[in-house]
Amino acid sequence: MLYALALQESGAQVRGRLIPWPWTLNVAGQSYRFADRRSACSALLQALQTVSAKQVDAGLGQINLGWNGEHFAHPCEALDPYRNLAVATALLLKHKSPDSDWTAAAGRYHRPVGGAPAKRYRQAFAKHLTRVTTPNLQGMKTP
């Protein structure tokens, strides 16, 4: 489930495959992918000088630094894959209610107030979740 979330948030095509990309930023609605953590950190710090932290999402789970920046000791810590996914997990769990499924929780992760953007996100997330949880039988021989 977390892999599906990371694909949805930071997925990038690399050699013909969609993979989560840890050095992804979204600044004021524009996505940026960097070759390494150092470059992403430099761009992140520059972005925080020019726009509100509420307009900056970072890392595998695209954690919004305005709403959730307190989870990181330093803004660039959001680019650490393990730390980013730990925060994403905590946020996802916060949005999971006993009477809802993980797709609904993912929609609230993306947009807590719901609405059409959350619905679109849930639909895209569900496709990723199905893809990563369905066995790929292509090329397998039957006994």
Legacy VTK file of the C-alpha trace (Angstrom):
# vtk DataFile Version 3.0
C-alpha trace
ASCII
DATASET POLYDATA
POINTS 143 float
0.000 0.000 0.000
2.805 2.420 0.862
4.515 1.583 -2.430
1.297 2.450 -4.293
1.154 5.751 -2.409
4.766 6.537 -3.323
4.064 5.701 -6.972
1.123 8.068 -6.945
3.011 10.857 -5.205
6.479 10.709 -6.755
6.337 8.159 -9.575
8.786 8.696 -12.428
9.442 6.726 -15.590
12.942 5.256 -15.429
14.035 2.898 -18.195
10.424 2.216 -19.110
9.264 1.489 -15.561
7.292 3.643 -13.158
9.156 3.882 -9.851
8.889 6.178 -6.818
11.525 8.917 -7.049
12.889 10.091 -3.671
14.226 13.436 -4.875
10.934 14.839 -6.097
9.633 18.283 -5.200
6.369 19.977 -5.991
6.655 23.734 -5.696
3.511 25.804 -6.211
1.960 23.037 -8.317
5.023 22.373 -10.488
6.818 19.020 -10.173
10.599 18.774 -10.215
12.769 15.663 -10.142
16.439 15.775 -9.262
19.289 13.364 -9.915
20.410 13.277 -6.291
19.516 14.324 -2.774
22.022 17.171 -2.680
20.499 18.862 -5.743
16.991 18.340 -4.414
17.962 19.786 -1.025
19.454 22.876 -2.623
16.307 23.407 -4.703
14.100 22.767 -1.669
15.870 25.403 0.413
15.648 27.863 -2.470
11.932 27.137 -2.919
11.280 27.793 0.759
12.855 31.241 0.291
10.459 32.116 -2.534
7.094 30.496 -1.717
5.129 29.538 1.365
6.023 26.152 2.859
2.353 25.248 2.298
3.163 25.281 -1.419
6.042 22.806 -1.114
5.761 19.005 -1.113
8.885 16.872 -0.814
10.124 13.312 -1.196
8.634 9.920 -1.904
5.367 10.687 -0.142
5.278 14.345 -1.204
4.937 15.544 2.382
3.677 19.124 2.527
6.211 21.114 4.516
3.740 23.789 5.538
1.232 21.406 7.089
3.620 18.654 8.175
7.080 20.202 8.330
7.205 19.756 12.108
7.910 16.061 11.513
11.376 16.944 10.208
14.323 18.441 12.110
15.426 20.204 8.906
13.525 20.668 5.624
15.992 18.476 3.718
15.270 15.599 6.096
12.036 15.267 4.102
14.203 13.978 1.254
15.482 11.033 3.291
13.466 8.109 1.890
13.123 6.289 5.213
12.130 9.372 7.189
9.752 10.531 4.461
7.986 7.174 4.336
7.795 7.034 8.135
5.988 10.381 8.131
3.803 9.309 5.189
2.854 6.176 7.130
1.932 8.192 10.222
-0.186 10.574 8.149
-1.888 7.736 6.307
-2.714 6.014 9.594
-4.106 9.297 10.910
-6.476 9.422 7.931
-7.580 5.785 8.243
-10.855 5.450 10.082
-12.229 2.116 11.345
-15.105 2.227 8.869
-13.058 3.099 5.755
-10.571 1.328 3.517
-7.020 2.319 2.618
-8.137 3.903 -0.643
-10.339 6.318 1.305
-7.446 6.994 3.696
-5.195 7.739 0.718
-7.756 10.221 -0.599
-7.740 12.028 2.748
-3.921 11.856 2.812
-3.917 13.811 -0.435
-6.765 16.172 0.425
-8.167 15.928 3.947
-11.250 18.008 3.100
-12.234 15.563 0.342
-14.090 16.670 -2.760
-13.321 16.041 -6.423
-9.504 16.198 -6.040
-9.625 13.482 -3.361
-11.900 11.366 -5.560
-9.515 11.617 -8.533
-6.611 10.774 -6.252
-8.429 7.728 -4.822
-9.080 6.442 -8.331
-5.455 6.823 -9.406
-4.187 5.354 -6.118
-6.525 2.355 -6.500
-5.016 1.615 -9.930
-1.495 1.676 -8.492
-2.578 -0.470 -5.551
-4.149 -3.057 -7.850
-1.050 -3.084 -10.026
1.343 -3.666 -7.130
-0.802 -6.239 -5.335
-1.810 -8.323 -8.352
0.677 -11.074 -9.210
2.300 -10.652 -12.605
1.824 -14.009 -14.279
3.228 -12.911 -17.615
5.943 -15.289 -18.664
5.115 -17.879 -16.031
4.498 -21.400 -17.242
1.690 -23.536 -15.975
2.773 -26.807 -14.361
LINES 1 144
143 0 1 2 3 4 5 6 7 8 9 10 11 12 13 14 15 16 17 18 19 20 21 22 23 24 25 26 27 28 29 30 31 32 33 34 35 36 37 38 39 40 41 42 43 44 45 46 47 48 49 50 51 52 53 54 55 56 57 58 59 60 61 62 63 64 65 66 67 68 69 70 71 72 73 74 75 76 77 78 79 80 81 82 83 84 85 86 87 88 89 90 91 92 93 94 95 96 97 98 99 100 101 102 103 104 105 106 107 108 109 110 111 112 113 114 115 116 117 118 119 120 121 122 123 124 125 126 127 128 129 130 131 132 133 134 135 136 137 138 139 140 141 142
